[in-house]
């Protein structure tokens, strides 16, 4: 892997972060991601009333892996992770904390949010973020178009302050926009 960690090390990192929970593979074989990232895989882990989805193998080109929180355990989230990993595998499209991505579709059923804010994994903390071999996990937070515009105009901190002030349930697929 280009960033210095193999898929087995990253899988072990995820297992260590969610001890005692099943790290369930979510197959995603459509689209071009496996042409660029042949070791790409997506996993899900149940937690409370929601699910965590995480990539392994995305860091081969770009040094980043991704995590997404979701209210449902559907395979659609593996498609989202595959699309972001594929996009990030091209040097000219690399993302980082503060990037905003437009999906072109709602991120999950019953949602109007079509954008993702790439962010440090605040809900998870540095134990997830800092993976073996210098690999970094970043969080994909679904946002509304107006929220994406705010992030691009004023920076992610302004948006994050609004989320905290409003006490937003980030797992709510149909949450109202904060702007």
Buried (B, 14 or more C-beta within 10 A) or exposed (E): BEBEBBBEBBBBBBBEBBEEEEBEEBEBEEEEBBEBBEBBBBBBBEEEEBBBBBBBBBBBBBBBBBBBBBBEBBEBBBBBBBBBBBBBBEEEEBBEBBBBBEBEEBBBEEBBBBBBBBBBBEBBEEEBBEBBBEBBBBBBBBBBBEBBBBBBEEEBEEBBEBBEEEEBEBBEBEBEBBB
